């Protein structure tokens, strides 16, 4: 359900998942980028528990390498990271795949 149509009382509650293998095949592939290992791991655990295929990166350069290896559908990135912040990472990811 798009965010604009979500019931405000249900925000933060995982939707019921009753789909079969076809639904799993259409799930978004998500790249989680965060220099904080515990935050990165927690987000990955939550996404995988909901059936998403995930990969992670500890910094912008590692995220770019991962995106070149297997292009993600969605990137969740920390905004503040050393060397390359989240905004710069997004600009560089758009160079790989507009």
Secondary structure, 3 states (H helix, E strand, C coil): CCHHHCCHHHCCCCCCCCCCHHHHHHCCEEEEECCCHHHHHHHHHHHHHCCCEEEEECCHHHHHHHHHHCCCCEEEECCCCCCCCHHHHHHHHHHHCC
